[in-house]
């Protein structure tokens, strides 16, 4: 079992839940899905960055030497490639959509990035099927529905509409 991650409804803040005197425990699949979807995966070389720059800027706007605006976990480039030659990186590229206008093409990218982030569940035998549905709510939020068929046949479903309320300020 993994510690339970919970997200604040007042902002883009995640934390570990405490059940005194220990960490609260949660279903491991939920934690793995949250980390896979909402950790920043490194942008590909040809991905346009939301702010149009390729270097990390500090709080004062100054370039920070050695940090890339392509984000991602620092150790991803050190991991060995998978048998098919592709990188085995943690997280998703959903963060790249933070300044996008809502269009059907953006909805498709949400679905694609979510699928890309969770495909490891199939490759590692945790799941036998993944299904995704993306919608726009009347209040301009994105709803992402994820259904995972576990290897034993049980279904796990997650709805992620809260995740974009602060992260993505979608334009009309």
Residue frames as qw, qx, qy, qz and C-alpha x, y, z in Angstrom:
[[0.000, 0.889, 0.459, 0.000, 0.00, 0.00, 0.00],
 [0.408, 0.335, 0.008, 0.849, 1.09, 3.55, -0.73],
 [0.062, -0.384, -0.409, 0.826, 0.52, 6.77, 1.20],
 [0.268, 0.742, 0.612, 0.048, -2.67, 8.51, 0.17],
 [0.219, -0.001, 0.170, 0.961, -2.22, 11.60, -2.00],
 [0.126, 0.767, 0.613, -0.143, -5.01, 14.14, -1.77],
 [0.300, 0.317, 0.259, 0.862, -5.48, 17.34, -3.74],
 [0.008, 0.424, 0.396, -0.814, -6.71, 20.65, -2.44],
 [0.292, 0.688, 0.635, 0.195, -9.90, 21.95, -4.03],
 [0.064, -0.943, -0.117, 0.305, -8.63, 25.49, -3.47],
 [0.139, 0.840, -0.455, -0.263, -5.59, 25.26, -5.68],
 [0.825, 0.389, -0.409, -0.005, -3.02, 23.05, -7.32],
 [0.177, -0.609, 0.680, -0.368, -1.65, 21.57, -4.11],
 [0.864, -0.068, -0.484, -0.121, -1.08, 17.90, -3.41],
 [0.230, -0.596, 0.626, -0.447, -0.13, 16.47, -0.05],
 [0.430, -0.014, -0.900, 0.063, 0.07, 13.21, 1.83],
 [0.619, -0.549, -0.171, -0.535, -2.83, 12.43, 4.12],
 [0.109, 0.324, -0.796, 0.499, -2.05, 11.66, 7.74],
 [0.765, -0.434, -0.357, -0.315, -3.95, 9.17, 9.88],
 [0.162, -0.686, 0.565, -0.429, -2.34, 9.78, 13.25],
 [0.369, -0.784, 0.332, 0.373, 0.13, 8.35, 14.14],
 [0.555, -0.066, 0.669, 0.489, 0.93, 7.22, 10.59],
 [0.194, 0.225, -0.448, -0.843, 0.39, 8.12, 6.95],
 [0.742, 0.276, 0.338, -0.509, -3.06, 7.26, 5.64],
 [0.350, -0.129, 0.847, 0.379, -3.03, 4.39, 3.18],
 [0.576, 0.498, -0.006, -0.648, -4.69, 4.30, -0.21],
 [0.892, 0.303, 0.333, 0.034, -5.24, 1.94, -3.08],
 [0.513, -0.390, 0.437, 0.628, -1.94, 1.72, -4.94],
 [0.424, 0.445, 0.602, 0.510, -3.51, 2.08, -8.39],
 [0.004, 0.951, 0.306, 0.044, -5.06, 5.46, -7.56],
 [0.397, -0.789, 0.224, 0.413, -1.72, 6.80, -6.35],
 [0.544, -0.082, 0.597, 0.584, 0.05, 5.47, -9.44],
 [0.307, 0.691, 0.549, 0.356, -2.54, 7.10, -11.73],
 [0.143, -0.973, -0.127, 0.130, -2.25, 10.47, -9.95],
 [0.464, -0.599, 0.403, 0.513, 1.55, 10.43, -10.20],
 [0.512, 0.163, 0.660, 0.524, 1.44, 9.31, -13.84],
 [0.222, 0.777, 0.506, 0.301, -1.08, 11.94, -14.94],
 [0.122, -0.974, -0.135, -0.133, -0.11, 14.93, -12.84],
 [0.571, -0.549, 0.285, 0.539, 3.67, 14.79, -12.62],
 [0.388, 0.827, -0.189, -0.359, 5.33, 16.76, -15.40],
 [0.871, 0.101, 0.359, 0.319, 6.85, 14.47, -17.98],
 [0.298, -0.464, 0.355, 0.755, 9.76, 15.90, -19.94],
 [0.564, 0.708, 0.078, -0.418, 8.64, 17.63, -23.13],
 [0.819, 0.225, 0.368, 0.378, 9.91, 16.17, -26.37],
 [0.398, -0.232, 0.247, 0.853, 12.40, 18.18, -28.42],
 [0.024, 0.266, 0.536, 0.801, 9.71, 19.19, -30.92],
 [0.207, -0.705, -0.671, 0.106, 7.00, 20.01, -28.34],
 [0.072, 0.625, 0.014, 0.777, 6.16, 23.72, -28.29],
 [0.322, -0.228, -0.661, 0.639, 6.45, 24.98, -24.72],
 [0.068, -0.800, -0.595, 0.043, 3.55, 26.94, -23.22],
 [0.177, -0.881, -0.052, 0.435, 5.57, 30.06, -22.60],
 [0.635, 0.768, -0.031, 0.080, 7.59, 29.77, -25.80],
 [0.042, 0.806, -0.572, 0.144, 10.95, 29.62, -24.06],
 [0.890, 0.081, -0.447, 0.025, 13.16, 26.61, -23.55],
 [0.380, 0.234, -0.628, 0.638, 14.87, 27.59, -20.31],
 [0.449, -0.620, -0.621, 0.168, 13.59, 27.60, -16.76],
 [0.036, 0.635, -0.078, 0.767, 12.91, 31.03, -15.30],
 [0.311, -0.179, -0.706, 0.611, 13.23, 31.72, -11.60],
 [0.085, -0.744, -0.604, 0.271, 10.74, 33.71, -9.53],
 [0.101, -0.718, 0.031, 0.688, 12.43, 36.93, -10.60],
 [0.661, 0.716, 0.072, -0.212, 12.30, 36.02, -14.30],
 [0.013, 0.740, -0.644, -0.191, 15.99, 35.26, -14.56],
 [0.835, 0.257, -0.469, -0.131, 17.20, 32.18, -16.42],
 [0.705, -0.549, 0.434, -0.113, 18.34, 29.45, -14.04],
 [0.295, 0.582, -0.734, -0.188, 21.50, 27.77, -15.38],
 [0.010, 0.183, -0.981, 0.067, 21.22, 24.04, -15.87],
 [0.396, 0.341, 0.742, -0.420, 17.43, 23.87, -15.68],
 [0.030, 0.122, 0.710, 0.693, 15.39, 23.23, -18.78],
 [0.472, 0.110, 0.134, -0.865, 11.94, 24.62, -19.47],
 [0.589, 0.073, -0.694, -0.408, 11.13, 21.13, -20.75],
 [0.666, -0.428, 0.314, -0.523, 10.53, 20.00, -17.14],
 [0.877, 0.097, -0.465, -0.069, 10.43, 16.32, -16.21],
 [0.810, -0.571, 0.110, 0.074, 12.05, 14.29, -13.48],
 [0.007, -0.849, 0.508, 0.145, 15.77, 14.96, -13.36],
 [0.456, -0.345, 0.814, 0.099, 16.67, 11.24, -13.48],
 [0.797, 0.458, 0.283, -0.274, 14.53, 10.33, -16.52],
 [0.544, 0.735, -0.386, -0.121, 17.41, 10.76, -19.01],
 [0.102, -0.556, 0.815, -0.126, 19.54, 8.37, -16.94],
 [0.768, 0.021, 0.555, -0.318, 17.06, 5.48, -17.14],
 [0.257, -0.138, 0.836, 0.464, 17.75, 2.73, -19.66],
 [0.488, 0.157, -0.344, -0.787, 15.52, 2.67, -22.73],
 [0.802, 0.060, 0.449, -0.389, 12.72, 0.13, -22.95],
 [0.637, -0.016, 0.709, 0.301, 13.22, -2.91, -25.25],
 [0.509, 0.708, 0.453, 0.185, 11.50, -1.07, -28.12],
 [0.515, 0.232, 0.053, 0.824, 13.97, 1.81, -27.70],
 [0.147, -0.776, -0.217, -0.574, 11.58, 4.44, -26.33],
 [0.072, 0.364, -0.548, 0.750, 12.22, 6.34, -23.12],
 [0.487, -0.485, -0.725, 0.039, 10.52, 5.17, -19.92],
 [0.087, 0.288, -0.238, 0.924, 9.72, 8.56, -18.43],
 [0.131, -0.463, -0.767, 0.425, 7.51, 9.36, -15.45],
 [0.119, 0.510, 0.259, -0.811, 4.50, 11.69, -15.66],
 [0.473, 0.635, 0.592, 0.149, 2.49, 13.21, -18.48],
 [0.298, 0.088, 0.235, 0.921, 2.79, 16.04, -20.95],
 [0.063, -0.780, -0.618, -0.076, -0.59, 17.49, -19.92],
 [0.310, -0.694, -0.121, 0.638, 1.24, 20.55, -18.59],
 [0.299, -0.024, 0.478, 0.826, 2.02, 21.53, -22.18],
 [0.020, -0.593, -0.672, -0.443, -1.65, 22.43, -22.65],
 [0.273, -0.543, -0.494, 0.622, -1.71, 25.07, -19.92],
 [0.052, 0.503, -0.031, -0.862, -2.02, 28.00, -22.36],
 [0.080, 0.140, 0.818, 0.552, -4.01, 26.31, -25.11],
 [0.504, 0.058, -0.039, -0.861, -7.37, 27.41, -26.44],
 [0.571, 0.083, 0.775, -0.258, -10.06, 24.77, -26.02],
 [0.552, 0.395, -0.439, -0.589, -10.62, 22.99, -29.34],
 [0.980, 0.020, 0.027, -0.198, -11.41, 19.41, -30.36],
 [0.691, 0.489, -0.442, 0.297, -7.70, 19.05, -31.19],
 [0.088, -0.541, 0.597, -0.586, -6.78, 20.01, -27.61],
 [0.824, -0.210, 0.271, -0.451, -9.31, 17.49, -26.30],
 [0.942, 0.266, -0.205, 0.025, -7.60, 14.84, -28.41],
 [0.392, 0.560, -0.553, 0.476, -4.20, 15.86, -27.01],
 [0.503, -0.459, 0.473, -0.559, -5.57, 15.53, -23.45],
 [0.965, -0.001, 0.112, -0.237, -6.68, 11.99, -24.31],
 [0.785, 0.470, -0.336, 0.222, -3.38, 11.19, -26.06],
 [0.107, 0.609, -0.572, 0.539, -1.21, 12.53, -23.22],
 [0.693, -0.351, 0.405, -0.483, -3.29, 10.64, -20.62],
 [0.984, 0.159, -0.021, -0.083, -2.99, 7.43, -22.61],
 [0.569, 0.590, -0.449, 0.356, 0.75, 7.99, -23.06],
 [0.184, -0.588, 0.553, -0.561, 1.17, 8.48, -19.31],
 [0.732, -0.223, 0.468, -0.442, -0.77, 5.35, -18.36],
 [0.808, 0.373, -0.404, -0.212, 0.34, 2.89, -21.06],
 [0.147, 0.463, -0.821, 0.299, 2.93, 1.52, -18.66],
 [0.635, -0.126, 0.536, -0.542, 0.02, -0.14, -16.78],
 [0.906, 0.331, -0.037, -0.263, -0.57, -2.35, -19.83],
 [0.546, 0.604, -0.564, 0.138, 3.13, -2.97, -20.45],
 [0.047, -0.416, 0.779, -0.467, 3.75, -4.00, -16.83],
 [0.394, -0.193, -0.890, -0.126, 0.68, -6.27, -16.70],
 [0.087, 0.150, 0.579, -0.797, -1.17, -4.20, -14.11],
 [0.537, 0.449, 0.269, -0.662, -4.08, -3.65, -16.51],
 [0.504, 0.194, 0.773, 0.333, -5.51, -5.30, -19.60],
 [0.222, 0.653, 0.510, 0.515, -7.36, -2.28, -21.00],
 [0.154, -0.370, -0.221, 0.889, -7.47, 1.51, -20.70],
 [0.158, 0.685, 0.595, 0.391, -10.33, 3.78, -21.80],
 [0.211, -0.272, -0.160, 0.925, -10.44, 7.58, -21.84],
 [0.118, 0.770, 0.560, 0.281, -13.18, 10.14, -22.35],
 [0.279, -0.176, -0.112, 0.937, -12.57, 13.88, -22.52],
 [0.026, 0.781, 0.576, 0.239, -15.32, 16.52, -22.29],
 [0.131, 0.225, -0.151, 0.954, -15.62, 20.24, -21.76],
 [0.103, -0.565, -0.735, 0.360, -18.06, 21.32, -19.07],
 [0.098, 0.867, 0.389, 0.295, -20.36, 24.34, -19.39],
 [0.362, -0.919, 0.050, 0.149, -18.01, 26.13, -16.96],
 [0.453, 0.800, -0.391, 0.051, -15.01, 25.71, -19.30],
 [0.496, -0.544, 0.673, -0.068, -13.41, 22.93, -17.27],
 [0.523, 0.329, -0.746, -0.250, -11.97, 19.78, -18.77],
 [0.816, -0.262, 0.393, -0.333, -13.34, 16.47, -17.60],
 [0.395, 0.426, -0.806, -0.119, -11.10, 13.46, -18.08],
 [0.879, -0.209, 0.241, -0.355, -12.63, 10.07, -17.32],
 [0.240, 0.488, -0.838, -0.043, -10.25, 7.14, -17.02],
 [0.921, -0.149, 0.148, -0.328, -11.38, 3.52, -16.86],
 [0.131, 0.542, -0.830, 0.005, -8.78, 0.86, -16.17],
 [0.948, -0.092, -0.171, -0.253, -9.52, -2.84, -16.45],
 [0.361, -0.655, 0.656, -0.099, -7.21, -4.50, -13.96],
 [0.268, 0.336, -0.883, -0.191, -5.54, -7.79, -14.81],
 [0.132, 0.121, 0.932, -0.316, -7.98, -9.64, -12.54],
 [0.017, -0.504, -0.754, -0.421, -10.95, -8.09, -14.38],
 [0.181, -0.730, -0.485, 0.446, -11.92, -5.48, -11.80],
 [0.292, 0.735, 0.241, 0.563, -12.63, -1.96, -13.09],
 [0.361, -0.501, -0.250, 0.745, -11.09, 1.19, -11.65],
 [0.239, 0.756, 0.398, 0.461, -12.60, 4.52, -12.67],
 [0.355, -0.442, -0.204, 0.798, -11.37, 8.02, -12.05],
 [0.220, 0.859, 0.375, 0.271, -12.82, 11.41, -12.92],
 [0.500, -0.302, -0.046, 0.810, -10.44, 14.32, -13.13],
 [0.168, 0.810, 0.361, 0.431, -12.22, 17.60, -13.65],
 [0.435, -0.884, -0.058, 0.161, -10.85, 19.37, -10.60],
 [0.757, -0.213, 0.197, 0.585, -7.28, 19.04, -11.83],
 [0.432, 0.370, 0.323, 0.756, -7.46, 21.76, -14.44],
 [0.126, -0.905, -0.406, -0.016, -9.38, 24.43, -12.57],
 [0.278, -0.899, 0.156, 0.301, -6.20, 26.26, -11.57],
 [0.611, -0.246, 0.542, 0.523, -3.60, 24.60, -13.76],
 [0.284, 0.278, 0.618, 0.678, -5.25, 25.39, -17.08],
 [0.190, 0.586, 0.267, -0.742, -6.85, 28.78, -17.54],
 [0.439, 0.314, 0.726, 0.427, -8.47, 27.82, -20.81],
 [0.112, 0.305, -0.138, -0.936, -9.24, 30.56, -23.27],
 [0.624, 0.476, 0.468, -0.406, -12.50, 30.69, -25.18]]
